[in-house]
Amino acid sequence: MKAVVQRVTRASVTVGGEQISAIGRGICVLLGISLEDTQKDLEHMVRKILNLRVFEDESGKHWSKSVMDKQYEVLCISQFTLQCVLKGNKPDFHLAMPTEPAESFYNSFLDQLRKTYTPELIKDGKFGAYMQVQIQNDGPVTIELESPGPGAATSDPKQLSKLEKQQQRKEKTRAKGPSESSKERNAPRKEDRSASSGAEGDVSSEREP
């Protein structure tokens, strides 16, 4: 799941020449749902959006308060084009969740937002409609968010750094060649050589009747 969050002084949605939704100061969220999104992705995105600190506090300190802290409004708009993959110059949307399941998923997302925050402060557009969206970005401030998804472990910068260090150690070990201790372990022992040559030390003779 991907989201583009914009801090706004106002935003509105018009469908067929009629304004269907509008907010004052707050955030406008463009949300793109992918084929692989689950309830876990939904809950992660709700937490991030509502707790994203893009507002100043009472003393004017920036990046201190979230939309919930300030009790501002949220306007959500379904935006499947965020799941675009370019084929040359042509947008391809095969990674986006199909319409029917996406609508249900989007409604669940709105329900979770309203359950977590104040219901009347959550507004949205019209799913699947051709909309005109007016956004007066404040700043401008635009933040991109993405839910963890199946590749979360390898997308974590700390985990990537750890994997890179492990790989570097392996490469250094291979470059040095086998150590003396490994050479000793791999060298055939005298007992083994004598056993293979049929000498008196061959323990296999003890098993014969």
C-alpha positions, 0 to 999 in steps of 0.5 A: 500500500502506498500513500502520498500525504500532503499538508493542506490549508484546504482541499476538496473533491468535485464529481460531475461539477458538484463538490462532494467533500471538502476540508480545511486545515489538515492532510490530504491522503492519496491512497494506492492499494496493491494486490498483496495488501493485507489487514496488517498493511492497512493497520500500519498505514492508518497508524502512520498517517494519523501519527505523522508529525507534519505540524508545528506545536504551540511554540511554533516548533516544526515537525512536532504534532500530528493531525490527531494532536491538532484535531485537524481534518483528513481527506482521503482519495483512492488513487490506484495510479500510485501502483503504476509501473512504467512499460517504456512511457506507458503506465501499467497498473497490473499491481493495483488491486482489482476494483471490487476487492479494492473498494471493500479494502478502501472502505475498511481503511476508512472505517479503521481511520474513523475508529482510531480518530474522530469519525466526523473529521475523516472525509473521502472522495468517491471510489472509482469516480472521475474526480477533480481534486483541489489541494492547497498544499501548505509549505509545500509539505508532501510525504510518501508512505509505504506499508511494509509488505512481503519484502519488509525485512530486506527493505529495512536500512539496518537489516540491509546494512547487516546483510551487506557486512555479512556478505563482505566478511564472506568475500574476505574469507574466500579471498584469503583461501583456506586457513591452516586449520582447515588444511589440517582438517582436510589432510588425510591422517596416517591411520587413514593412509595405512588402512587404505594400503592394507597395513596391520593397522587396518581396523576392518580386519578385526570385523572379519570372522 
